[in-house]
C-alpha cells in the first residue's frame, strides 16, 4: 500500500475520534443553589436620611441608605481586588456630606452598575419598590447557576427573581 494512503486513513481516523468523542454542543446548566433574601421593608426617613438610588426605571426603584452603601461597597472593593476604586469611594463620601440623595449610576459605568445592584440585592440591604403595583418587594430569590459545555469552557452567575419566579435581573460572574 502507498504510504500517503495509510497516512490519509490514519489522519481521518484521528479526526473522527477527536470530533466524535467531544460533544461540544451539549451545554449543561445547573442551579447550584437557590436562596430567599429578605429586603428592607420600611421606607423611613430615619433610615433613609441620606440615600443612594441603586436602580430606577418606570417600573422599579431600588435604594439603600448611604451608610449601608459606603460599608458594603468598601468591602466589595477590598474583597474583589478593586483598590483602585477607592477614589470613587472618596468621591461618594464627599458628595454624601453635601447631598441627601445620590445616584449609583453617577459613580459606576453601565457595565459595573449591575454588579453593584446585585451586591445589595444579594445581601438584602436595600429597599425595592414596585411602582406599578405601588408596594415594596419584601423578598427576592437569588439563584446561583453554572454551565459547562466542556472542561474549562463554562460560565456562572446569579439570577434574581421577584414575585412568583419573575426574572428581574441576572449577572454573569465568571467565564472560562
N, C-alpha and C positions, 0 to 999 in steps of 0.2 A: 504494500500500500504506500501511497505517496504521503510523505511527512506533513505536507500542507493540509491534506485532507484530515489526518489524525489531529493536528493542532486545531483545525476548524471545529471538529467534533468535540474536542476537549474544551474549547472556549465556549461553545454553545451549551454544553452540559454545565459548565461553571456558572454561566449567566442564568440558566434555568433554575439551578439550585439556589442561587443568591436571591433572585427576584420572586420565586415562589415560596421561599421559606420565610419571607418577611411580609406580613400582612399589614402594609403601611397605610391602608385606607381605613382600617378599623380604629376608631377613637373611642376610648372608654372614659366616660365622665362619671366620677363618683363623688357623692356628697360625703365628705369626711366627717362633718359634724354640723348639727343644727342646734341653735340655742335661741331662747327668747330673752330679749333685753327690755327691762323696764326703763322708760324715759322719764324725764322731769314732767310732773303732772300739773304744776301750778305756774302761772304766769304772773307772779307777784312782783311789784315794784322793788320790794326789799331784796329779792334775789336778782332781779334784772335791772338794778340801778344803772349799771353800765353793761352794755350788751354788744355781742358780736353776732351779726347775721351771717350764718354759715351758708345758707341756701335760700333762695326765694324765686318763685315764679308765680304764674297766675293761679296755681292750684295749692301750693305748699309754702310754708315758712318754717325754717329750722334755725334756731338761735341758741346761744349759750351765754351764760354770764361771763364777763370779761375775766374774772379771776379764775374760772374753770379753764377758759381758753388759754390764758397765759401758762397755767400749770401744765395742762395736757400737751400743749404744743411744744413747750420747753422739753418735756420728757420725750416727746416724739422726735425732736431734733437730736437729742442726745443718743437715744437708743437706735436711731436709724442712721447715724453717722453723718448727719447734716449740720455739723458745727458751723459751716459757713453761713447758715441761715440765721445765726444769732443777730446779725444786723437787722434782719426782718423783725425779730423779737423786740429789739431795742426800739424800732420804729413803732411797733404796736403799743408798747408801753408808753412811749411819748405821746402818741395820738390818744391813748386811753385816758391820759391825765387831762387832756383838753376837751375830749368829746365823750358823750354818753352813749353814742351809737357808732359802731364800726362795722365795716363790711369785709369779710374774709377775702372776697374777690379783689380787694384793693391791695392785698399783700401776697397773693399766690396766683400763679398763672392758671390758665384754663385746664392744663394737664394735671396740676397738683391739687387743685381745689377738691376734686372728687375724693382724694385720699384724706384730705383734712375733714371733709364731711363724714367719710366712713369711720374715721377715728372716733368722732363724737357719737355717732350712731352706735358703734360697737360697744362703747363703754357706758352708754346711756346718759351721758352728762349734757343733754340738750333737750330743748322743748320743741316739739314737732306739731305744727298746726296745719290742719286741713281747711283751706279757705272755702272750698266749695261746700263742704258739709258743716262748716262752722263749728268744728270741735277739735280738740287736741288728740293726737295719736299717743296712746299711753305705752304701747309695746310694739316692738319690731322684732322680726325673726331674722337672725343672721345665719346664713348658710355658707359654710366653708367648703369649697369644692376643688377638685383637681382632675385633670385628664391627661392621658398619655397614649400616644399612638405607637410609640416605640421607646426603648431605653434612651434617656437623655433627650426626649422630644415630648414636651408637655407644657402645661400651664396650670395655674391655680389661682384662686382668689376668693372673694367674698361677694355674696348676693344679699341684698337687704329687702325684705318683704314686709308690706303693711297689710292690714286687714286680713282677709282670707287669701293668703298667698298671692297678693298683687305685688309684682316686682317693682320696687321703687327705684333702685339703682344697683349697679354692680361694679366692682373693681377687679382688675387682674393684678395680682401681687407678684407673680413670678412667671417667667417663661424660660424654658431651657431648650 
